[in-house]
Amino acid sequence: MRRPSSSCGTIYAMITAIVLTHNNEPTLNKTLTSLRWCDECIVMDDFSTDKTVSIVKQFRTKMITRHLAGDFASQRNYALKQAKGNWVLFVDSDEVVTNGLQQEILQVIEDPDVAGCYLRRTDYFYGKELLHGETTSVRLLRLAKRDAGTWVRSIHEVWKINGPTVTLTEPLLHYPHPNVAQFLGEINWYSTLNAKLLFAQKKREPIWYVVVYPSAKFFVNYVWRLGFLDGMPGMIVAVMMSFHSFLTRAKLQMLWRRRGDSS
């Protein structure tokens, strides 16, 4: 156990960490190491084919193998039902909980007036901390009481909970995309899922959005939010985020066109 009861017999809040994985060999060890302090750790693996499974076996974790099937909310909700802790912390397999964030979490979960916590996130790309661009404003609700709510939306999922929330100060460290090739592969995959979701929601956009929206996104990230100050990593990230917007909208247009051709 992470902590014993106090001498007065106080029962401390228990915390379960949940990690979703799929072929995350390069970063998973660092992630799980940063979660050793949790009372319980559950790894939800989407049938990895690399060394993910052997890495998980080195830790005191519960591993569940389950197809993601393009639905992140469903995967997270399934894991939520398996958790024993009355508090649950969701951490992606390319993220790291620092000692400072750990201590802040241990303090806040003892507060009976808090139901959930938003975490700040600091992104690193090619070894450089990104100090500008849209990633610096990211706030994610990743820590909450187990029964406070459920995850919604299959892609870019959100944890909808009931009760008061706070935003923690210490950041969650994020180490995505070890190279440009993987970055492009993930953008292609995520944009396909996002386009399919928008299509299912009957979302329509004018054709000019395919060009104008991504261009505006690049300007905001690289110029307005000073992404150029992060050097080459800042430029690559701004281009990639814009490309993601382009692919999502282009694929959405194609889905509507195919429907029109088949009707």
Phi and psi in degrees as GROMACS dihedral restraints (atoms count N, CA, C in turn):
[ dihedral_restraints ]
;  ai    aj    ak    al  type     phi  dphi    fc
    3     4     5     6     1   -72.3    20    10
    4     5     6     7     1   -41.6    20    10
    6     7     8     9     1  -144.3    20    10
    7     8     9    10     1   143.7    20    10
    9    10    11    12     1   -83.2    20    10
   10    11    12    13     1   169.5    20    10
   12    13    14    15     1   -71.1    20    10
   13    14    15    16     1   156.7    20    10
   15    16    17    18     1   -74.2    20    10
   16    17    18    19     1   170.3    20    10
   18    19    20    21     1   -66.2    20    10
   19    20    21    22     1   -17.6    20    10
   21    22    23    24     1   -90.8    20    10
   22    23    24    25     1     2.3    20    10
   24    25    26    27     1    86.6    20    10
   25    26    27    28     1    11.5    20    10
   27    28    29    30     1   -64.4    20    10
   28    29    30    31     1   134.5    20    10
   30    31    32    33     1   -94.2    20    10
   31    32    33    34     1   117.0    20    10
   33    34    35    36     1   -78.9    20    10
   34    35    36    37     1   155.9    20    10
   36    37    38    39     1   -65.5    20    10
   37    38    39    40     1   136.3    20    10
   39    40    41    42     1   -97.4    20    10
   40    41    42    43     1   146.0    20    10
   42    43    44    45     1  -127.5    20    10
   43    44    45    46     1   132.1    20    10
   45    46    47    48     1  -109.1    20    10
   46    47    48    49     1   129.2    20    10
   48    49    50    51     1   -97.2    20    10
   49    50    51    52     1   136.9    20    10
   51    52    53    54     1  -123.7    20    10
   52    53    54    55     1   129.2    20    10
   54    55    56    57     1  -125.2    20    10
   55    56    57    58     1   123.4    20    10
   57    58    59    60     1   -90.5    20    10
   58    59    60    61     1   133.8    20    10
   60    61    62    63     1  -135.1    20    10
   61    62    63    64     1   154.0    20    10
   63    64    65    66     1  -162.7    20    10
   64    65    66    67     1   106.5    20    10
   66    67    68    69     1    52.5    20    10
   67    68    69    70     1    53.2    20    10
   69    70    71    72     1  -108.4    20    10
   70    71    72    73     1    35.6    20    10
   72    73    74    75     1   -50.6    20    10
   73    74    75    76     1   -42.4    20    10
   75    76    77    78     1   -63.6    20    10
   76    77    78    79     1   -29.8    20    10
   78    79    80    81     1  -118.2    20    10
   79    80    81    82     1   -12.8    20    10
   81    82    83    84     1   -64.0    20    10
   82    83    84    85     1   -38.4    20    10
   84    85    86    87     1   -59.2    20    10
   85    86    87    88     1   -44.5    20    10
   87    88    89    90     1   -64.8    20    10
   88    89    90    91     1   -38.6    20    10
   90    91    92    93     1   -64.0    20    10
   91    92    93    94     1   -51.5    20    10
   93    94    95    96     1   -66.9    20    10
   94    95    96    97     1   -34.1    20    10
   96    97    98    99     1   -60.5    20    10
   97    98    99   100     1   -38.1    20    10
   99   100   101   102     1   -74.8    20    10
  100   101   102   103     1    -4.1    20    10
  102   103   104   105     1  -113.7    20    10
  103   104   105   106     1    10.5    20    10
  105   106   107   108     1   -60.1    20    10
  106   107   108   109     1   -24.9    20    10
  108   109   110   111     1   -76.3    20    10
  109   110   111   112     1   -14.2    20    10
  111   112   113   114     1   -72.1    20    10
  112   113   114   115     1   152.8    20    10
  114   115   116   117     1   -66.7    20    10
  115   116   117   118     1   -34.0    20    10
  117   118   119   120     1  -146.4    20    10
  118   119   120   121     1   146.4    20    10
  120   121   122   123     1  -134.2    20    10
  121   122   123   124     1   127.6    20    10
  123   124   125   126     1  -117.5    20    10
  124   125   126   127     1   126.3    20    10
  126   127   128   129     1  -105.5    20    10
  127   128   129   130     1   119.9    20    10
  129   130   131   132     1   -97.8    20    10
  130   131   132   133     1   105.9    20    10
  132   133   134   135     1  -104.1    20    10
  133   134   135   136     1   130.7    20    10
  135   136   137   138     1   -93.3    20    10
  136   137   138   139     1    61.4    20    10
  138   139   140   141     1    50.9    20    10
  139   140   141   142     1    57.8    20    10
  141   142   143   144     1   -63.5    20    10
  142   143   144   145     1   147.8    20    10
  144   145   146   147     1  -114.6    20    10
  145   146   147   148     1     0.1    20    10
  147   148   149   150     1   -96.0    20    10
  148   149   150   151     1  -148.8    20    10
  150   151   152   153     1   -91.2    20    10
  151   152   153   154     1    16.1    20    10
  153   154   155   156     1   -54.1    20    10
  154   155   156   157     1   -47.6    20    10
  156   157   158   159     1   -62.1    20    10
  157   158   159   160     1   -44.1    20    10
  159   160   161   162     1   -67.1    20    10
  160   161   162   163     1   -31.4    20    10
  162   163   164   165     1   -68.0    20    10
  163   164   165   166     1   -44.2    20    10
  165   166   167   168     1   -61.0    20    10
  166   167   168   169     1   -36.5    20    10
  168   169   170   171     1   -64.8    20    10
  169   170   171   172     1   -16.3    20    10
  171   172   173   174     1   -80.4    20    10
  172   173   174   175     1    -7.5    20    10
  174   175   176   177     1  -118.2    20    10
  175   176   177   178     1   161.9    20    10
  177   178   179   180     1   -83.5    20    10
  178   179   180   181     1    79.5    20    10
  180   181   182   183     1  -132.7    20    10
  181   182   183   184     1   160.8    20    10
  183   184   185   186     1  -103.4    20    10
  184   185   186   187     1   125.5    20    10
  186   187   188   189     1  -110.4    20    10
  187   188   189   190     1   129.5    20    10
  189   190   191   192     1  -120.9    20    10
  190   191   192   193     1   125.8    20    10
  192   193   194   195     1   -99.3    20    10
  193   194   195   196     1   120.9    20    10
  195   196   197   198     1  -153.2    20    10
  196   197   198   199     1   136.1    20    10
  198   199   200   201     1   -64.5    20    10
  199   200   201   202     1   130.0    20    10
  201   202   203   204     1   -69.1    20    10
  202   203   204   205     1   -41.0    20    10
  204   205   206   207     1    54.4    20    10
  205   206   207   208     1    32.7    20    10
  207   208   209   210     1    71.8    20    10
  208   209   210   211     1    13.5    20    10
  210   211   212   213     1  -126.4    20    10
  211   212   213   214     1    94.0    20    10
  213   214   215   216     1   -69.0    20    10
  214   215   216   217     1   -36.4    20    10
  216   217   218   219     1   -63.4    20    10
  217   218   219   220     1   -43.2    20    10
  219   220   221   222     1   -62.0    20    10
  220   221   222   223     1   -41.2    20    10
  222   223   224   225     1   -64.1    20    10
  223   224   225   226     1   -42.4    20    10
  225   226   227   228     1   -69.6    20    10
  226   227   228   229     1   -39.7    20    10
  228   229   230   231     1   -66.5    20    10
  229   230   231   232     1   -35.9    20    10
  231   232   233   234     1   -63.5    20    10
  232   233   234   235     1   -45.4    20    10
  234   235   236   237     1   -63.4    20    10
  235   236   237   238     1   -37.5    20    10
  237   238   239   240     1   -58.7    20    10
  238   239   240   241     1   -37.2    20    10
  240   241   242   243     1   -70.8    20    10
  241   242   243   244     1   -19.7    20    10
  243   244   245   246     1   -89.0    20    10
  244   245   246   247     1   -13.5    20    10
  246   247   248   249     1   -70.7    20    10
  247   248   249   250     1   140.8    20    10
  249   250   251   252     1   -97.5    20    10
  250   251   252   253     1   -25.6    20    10
  252   253   254   255     1   -69.8    20    10
  253   254   255   256     1   150.3    20    10
  255   256   257   258     1   -81.3    20    10
  256   257   258   259     1   -10.4    20    10
  258   259   260   261     1  -120.4    20    10
  259   260   261   262     1   144.2    20    10
  261   262   263   264     1  -129.1    20    10
  262   263   264   265     1   133.2    20    10
  264   265   266   267     1  -116.2    20    10
  265   266   267   268     1   119.3    20    10
  267   268   269   270     1   -96.0    20    10
  268   269   270   271     1   124.1    20    10
  270   271   272   273     1  -130.0    20    10
  271   272   273   274     1   130.0    20    10
  273   274   275   276     1   -74.1    20    10
  274   275   276   277     1   159.7    20    10
  276   277   278   279     1   -76.1    20    10
  277   278   279   280     1     5.4    20    10
  279   280   281   282     1  -121.7    20    10
  280   281   282   283     1    23.0    20    10
  282   283   284   285     1  -119.0    20    10
  283   284   285   286     1   156.8    20    10
  285   286   287   288     1  -133.8    20    10
  286   287   288   289     1   132.8    20    10
  288   289   290   291     1   -91.0    20    10
  289   290   291   292     1   119.8    20    10
  291   292   293   294     1   -78.1    20    10
  292   293   294   295     1   165.3    20    10
  294   295   296   297     1   -60.5    20    10
  295   296   297   298     1   -37.9    20    10
  297   298   299   300     1   -64.6    20    10
  298   299   300   301     1   -42.4    20    10
  300   301   302   303     1   -67.5    20    10
  301   302   303   304     1   -38.5    20    10
  303   304   305   306     1   -56.5    20    10
  304   305   306   307     1   -48.6    20    10
  306   307   308   309     1   -64.9    20    10
  307   308   309   310     1   -36.8    20    10
  309   310   311   312     1   -67.4    20    10
  310   311   312   313     1   -39.1    20    10
  312   313   314   315     1   -64.1    20    10
  313   314   315   316     1   -44.8    20    10
  315   316   317   318     1   -61.6    20    10
  316   317   318   319     1   -29.8    20    10
  318   319   320   321     1   -76.7    20    10
  319   320   321   322     1   -44.8    20    10
  321   322   323   324     1   -71.6    20    10
  322   323   324   325     1   -30.5    20    10
  324   325   326   327     1   -73.2    20    10
  325   326   327   328     1    -9.1    20    10
  327   328   329   330     1   -88.7    20    10
  328   329   330   331     1    -3.7    20    10
  330   331   332   333     1   -88.0    20    10
  331   332   333   334     1   113.2    20    10
  333   334   335   336     1   -68.6    20    10
  334   335   336   337     1   -14.4    20    10
  336   337   338   339     1   -90.5    20    10
  337   338   339   340     1    -0.7    20    10
  339   340   341   342     1  -110.3    20    10
  340   341   342   343     1   132.4    20    10
  342   343   344   345     1  -104.9    20    10
  343   344   345   346     1   -24.0    20    10
  345   346   347   348     1  -160.8    20    10
  346   347   348   349     1   163.7    20    10
  348   349   350   351     1  -136.7    20    10
  349   350   351   352     1   134.2    20    10
  351   352   353   354     1   -86.8    20    10
  352   353   354   355     1   140.2    20    10
  354   355   356   357     1  -112.0    20    10
  355   356   357   358     1   135.2    20    10
  357   358   359   360     1   -74.7    20    10
  358   359   360   361     1   154.4    20    10
  360   361   362   363     1  -134.4    20    10
  361   362   363   364     1   134.0    20    10
  363   364   365   366     1  -107.5    20    10
  364   365   366   367     1   121.2    20    10
  366   367   368   369     1   -93.7    20    10
  367   368   369   370     1   144.4    20    10
  369   370   371   372     1  -123.0    20    10
  370   371   372   373     1   138.2    20    10
  372   373   374   375     1  -138.2    20    10
  373   374   375   376     1   125.0    20    10
  375   376   377   378     1    52.7    20    10
  376   377   378   379     1    40.0    20    10
  378   379   380   381     1    80.8    20    10
  379   380   381   382     1    -0.1    20    10
  381   382   383   384     1  -108.1    20    10
  382   383   384   385     1   132.4    20    10
  384   385   386   387     1   -71.4    20    10
  385   386   387   388     1   128.9    20    10
  387   388   389   390     1   -86.4    20    10
  388   389   390   391     1   118.2    20    10
  390   391   392   393     1  -101.8    20    10
  391   392   393   394     1    -4.3    20    10
  393   394   395   396     1  -138.4    20    10
  394   395   396   397     1   177.4    20    10
  396   397   398   399     1    85.2    20    10
  397   398   399   400     1   178.2    20    10
  399   400   401   402     1   -67.2    20    10
  400   401   402   403     1   -24.6    20    10
  402   403   404   405     1   -65.0    20    10
  403   404   405   406     1   -24.2    20    10
  405   406   407   408     1   -73.8    20    10
  406   407   408   409     1   -14.8    20    10
  408   409   410   411     1  -101.6    20    10
  409   410   411   412     1     6.4    20    10
  411   412   413   414     1   -67.6    20    10
  412   413   414   415     1   130.6    20    10
  414   415   416   417     1  -132.5    20    10
  415   416   417   418     1   121.2    20    10
  417   418   419   420     1  -120.3    20    10
  418   419   420   421     1   130.5    20    10
  420   421   422   423     1   -82.0    20    10
  421   422   423   424     1   100.2    20    10
  423   424   425   426     1  -121.6    20    10
  424   425   426   427     1    -8.1    20    10
  426   427   428   429     1  -127.0    20    10
  427   428   429   430     1   124.1    20    10
  429   430   431   432     1  -160.9    20    10
  430   431   432   433     1   166.5    20    10
  432   433   434   435     1   -65.7    20    10
  433   434   435   436     1   142.4    20    10
  435   436   437   438     1   -54.9    20    10
  436   437   438   439     1   -39.4    20    10
  438   439   440   441     1   -99.3    20    10
  439   440   441   442     1    18.0    20    10
  441   442   443   444     1   -78.2    20    10
  442   443   444   445     1   -20.7    20    10
  444   445   446   447     1   172.1    20    10
  445   446   447   448     1  -167.5    20    10
  447   448   449   450     1  -133.1    20    10
  448   449   450   451     1   163.8    20    10
  450   451   452   453     1   -86.4    20    10
  451   452   453   454     1   141.5    20    10
  453   454   455   456     1  -129.2    20    10
  454   455   456   457     1   159.2    20    10
  456   457   458   459     1    76.1    20    10
  457   458   459   460     1   124.0    20    10
  459   460   461   462     1   -67.8    20    10
  460   461   462   463     1   -31.3    20    10
  462   463   464   465     1  -129.4    20    10
  463   464   465   466     1   146.2    20    10
  465   466   467   468     1    52.8    20    10
  466   467   468   469     1    48.6    20    10
  468   469   470   471     1   -66.3    20    10
  469   470   471   472     1   155.1    20    10
  471   472   473   474     1  -131.7    20    10
  472   473   474   475     1   139.1    20    10
  474   475   476   477     1   -90.8    20    10
  475   476   477   478     1   107.8    20    10
  477   478   479   480     1   -91.3    20    10
  478   479   480   481     1   114.0    20    10
  480   481   482   483     1  -125.0    20    10
  481   482   483   484     1   161.9    20    10
  483   484   485   486     1  -105.5    20    10
  484   485   486   487     1   136.7    20    10
  486   487   488   489     1   117.5    20    10
  487   488   489   490     1   167.0    20    10
  489   490   491   492     1   -68.6    20    10
  490   491   492   493     1   145.2    20    10
  492   493   494   495     1  -125.5    20    10
  493   494   495   496     1   158.8    20    10
  495   496   497   498     1  -132.7    20    10
  496   497   498   499     1   163.2    20    10
  498   499   500   501     1  -110.8    20    10
  499   500   501   502     1   123.1    20    10
  501   502   503   504     1   -77.4    20    10
  502   503   504   505     1   157.2    20    10
  504   505   506   507     1   -86.8    20    10
  505   506   507   508     1   -45.8    20    10
  507   508   509   510     1   -70.7    20    10
  508   509   510   511     1   138.3    20    10
  510   511   512   513     1   -86.1    20    10
  511   512   513   514     1   156.8    20    10
  513   514   515   516     1   -90.8    20    10
  514   515   516   517     1   128.1    20    10
  516   517   518   519     1   -86.1    20    10
  517   518   519   520     1   134.9    20    10
  519   520   521   522     1  -123.3    20    10
  520   521   522   523     1   123.9    20    10
  522   523   524   525     1  -121.7    20    10
  523   524   525   526     1    68.4    20    10
  525   526   527   528     1   -85.1    20    10
  526   527   528   529     1   165.1    20    10
  528   529   530   531     1    51.1    20    10
  529   530   531   532     1    77.0    20    10
  531   532   533   534     1   -63.1    20    10
  532   533   534   535     1   -19.5    20    10
  534   535   536   537     1  -151.9    20    10
  535   536   537   538     1   166.5    20    10
  537   538   539   540     1   -66.3    20    10
  538   539   540   541     1   -35.9    20    10
  540   541   542   543     1   -60.4    20    10
  541   542   543   544     1   -45.0    20    10
  543   544   545   546     1   -67.7    20    10
  544   545   546   547     1   -38.1    20    10
  546   547   548   549     1   -56.1    20    10
  547   548   549   550     1   -47.4    20    10
  549   550   551   552     1   -64.1    20    10
  550   551   552   553     1   -41.0    20    10
  552   553   554   555     1   -62.1    20    10
  553   554   555   556     1   -42.2    20    10
  555   556   557   558     1   -68.3    20    10
  556   557   558   559     1   -38.7    20    10
  558   559   560   561     1   -62.5    20    10
  559   560   561   562     1   -42.8    20    10
  561   562   563   564     1   -61.4    20    10
  562   563   564   565     1   -43.6    20    10
  564   565   566   567     1   -68.6    20    10
  565   566   567   568     1   -49.2    20    10
  567   568   569   570     1   -65.1    20    10
  568   569   570   571     1   -38.1    20    10
  570   571   572   573     1   -67.1    20    10
  571   572   573   574     1   -33.2    20    10
  573   574   575   576     1   -65.0    20    10
  574   575   576   577     1   -47.3    20    10
  576   577   578   579     1   -61.8    20    10
  577   578   579   580     1   -41.4    20    10
  579   580   581   582     1   -67.0    20    10
  580   581   582   583     1   -41.3    20    10
  582   583   584   585     1   -63.4    20    10
  583   584   585   586     1   -41.0    20    10
  585   586   587   588     1   -64.5    20    10
  586   587   588   589     1   -38.3    20    10
  588   589   590   591     1   -66.3    20    10
  589   590   591   592     1   -45.9    20    10
  591   592   593   594     1   -62.3    20    10
  592   593   594   595     1   -37.5    20    10
  594   595   596   597     1   -65.3    20    10
  595   596   597   598     1   -43.0    20    10
  597   598   599   600     1   -63.3    20    10
  598   599   600   601     1   -30.2    20    10
  600   601   602   603     1   -84.5    20    10
  601   602   603   604     1     5.2    20    10
  603   604   605   606     1    60.5    20    10
  604   605   606   607     1    34.9    20    10
  606   607   608   609     1   -78.9    20    10
  607   608   609   610     1   126.1    20    10
  609   610   611   612     1  -120.8    20    10
  610   611   612   613     1   143.5    20    10
  612   613   614   615     1  -135.4    20    10
  613   614   615   616     1   147.5    20    10
  615   616   617   618     1   -63.0    20    10
  616   617   618   619     1   151.8    20    10
  618   619   620   621     1   -59.7    20    10
  619   620   621   622     1   -31.1    20    10
  621   622   623   624     1   -69.6    20    10
  622   623   624   625     1   -14.9    20    10
  624   625   626   627     1   -61.5    20    10
  625   626   627   628     1   -29.0    20    10
  627   628   629   630     1   -58.5    20    10
  628   629   630   631     1   -33.7    20    10
  630   631   632   633     1  -100.7    20    10
  631   632   633   634     1   -46.0    20    10
  633   634   635   636     1   -69.3    20    10
  634   635   636   637     1   -45.0    20    10
  636   637   638   639     1   -62.3    20    10
  637   638   639   640     1   -49.7    20    10
  639   640   641   642     1   -61.2    20    10
  640   641   642   643     1   -37.0    20    10
  642   643   644   645     1   -64.1    20    10
  643   644   645   646     1   -43.6    20    10
  645   646   647   648     1   -64.6    20    10
  646   647   648   649     1   -37.2    20    10
  648   649   650   651     1   -63.1    20    10
  649   650   651   652     1   -42.8    20    10
  651   652   653   654     1   -61.8    20    10
  652   653   654   655     1   -44.1    20    10
  654   655   656   657     1   -60.5    20    10
  655   656   657   658     1   -45.1    20    10
  657   658   659   660     1   -62.3    20    10
  658   659   660   661     1   -46.8    20    10
  660   661   662   663     1   -71.1    20    10
  661   662   663   664     1   -44.1    20    10
  663   664   665   666     1   -85.9    20    10
  664   665   666   667     1   -34.0    20    10
  666   667   668   669     1  -105.5    20    10
  667   668   669   670     1   -60.7    20    10
  669   670   671   672     1   -62.1    20    10
  670   671   672   673     1   -42.6    20    10
  672   673   674   675     1   -96.4    20    10
  673   674   675   676     1    15.9    20    10
  675   676   677   678     1    62.7    20    10
  676   677   678   679     1    32.3    20    10
  678   679   680   681     1   -60.1    20    10
  679   680   681   682     1   -25.8    20    10
  681   682   683   684     1   -62.8    20    10
  682   683   684   685     1   -22.0    20    10
  684   685   686   687     1   -72.0    20    10
  685   686   687   688     1   -14.5    20    10
  687   688   689   690     1   -89.4    20    10
  688   689   690   691     1    10.6    20    10
  690   691   692   693     1    68.9    20    10
  691   692   693   694     1  -150.3    20    10
  693   694   695   696     1   -59.0    20    10
  694   695   696   697     1   -43.2    20    10
  696   697   698   699     1   -57.4    20    10
  697   698   699   700     1   -39.0    20    10
  699   700   701   702     1   -65.0    20    10
  700   701   702   703     1   -38.7    20    10
  702   703   704   705     1   -68.4    20    10
  703   704   705   706     1   -43.1    20    10
  705   706   707   708     1   -61.6    20    10
  706   707   708   709     1   -45.1    20    10
  708   709   710   711     1   -63.4    20    10
  709   710   711   712     1   -42.5    20    10
  711   712   713   714     1   -61.7    20    10
  712   713   714   715     1   -42.7    20    10
  714   715   716   717     1   -64.3    20    10
  715   716   717   718     1   -44.7    20    10
  717   718   719   720     1   -65.8    20    10
  718   719   720   721     1   -41.1    20    10
  720   721   722   723     1   -65.0    20    10
  721   722   723   724     1   -36.7    20    10
  723   724   725   726     1   -67.6    20    10
  724   725   726   727     1   -39.6    20    10
  726   727   728   729     1   -64.9    20    10
  727   728   729   730     1   -36.8    20    10
  729   730   731   732     1   -60.2    20    10
  730   731   732   733     1   -43.9    20    10
  732   733   734   735     1   -63.3    20    10
  733   734   735   736     1   -40.5    20    10
  735   736   737   738     1   -62.8    20    10
  736   737   738   739     1   -48.7    20    10
  738   739   740   741     1   -63.2    20    10
  739   740   741   742     1   -42.0    20    10
  741   742   743   744     1   -58.2    20    10
  742   743   744   745     1   -47.6    20    10
  744   745   746   747     1   -73.4    20    10
  745   746   747   748     1   -35.6    20    10
  747   748   749   750     1   -65.7    20    10
  748   749   750   751     1   -42.7    20    10
  750   751   752   753     1   -67.8    20    10
  751   752   753   754     1   -35.2    20    10
  753   754   755   756     1   -64.0    20    10
  754   755   756   757     1   -42.8    20    10
  756   757   758   759     1   -60.4    20    10
  757   758   759   760     1   -41.1    20    10
  759   760   761   762     1   -66.0    20    10
  760   761   762   763     1   -37.3    20    10
  762   763   764   765     1   -63.7    20    10
  763   764   765   766     1   -42.7    20    10
  765   766   767   768     1   -66.8    20    10
  766   767   768   769     1   -36.3    20    10
  768   769   770   771     1   -67.1    20    10
  769   770   771   772     1   -41.5    20    10
  771   772   773   774     1   -62.9    20    10
  772   773   774   775     1   -39.5    20    10
  774   775   776   777     1   -63.4    20    10
  775   776   777   778     1   -39.1    20    10
  777   778   779   780     1   -66.5    20    10
  778   779   780   781     1   -35.7    20    10
  780   781   782   783     1   -69.5    20    10
  781   782   783   784     1   -30.2    20    10
  783   784   785   786     1   -92.0    20    10
  784   785   786   787     1    -9.0    20    10
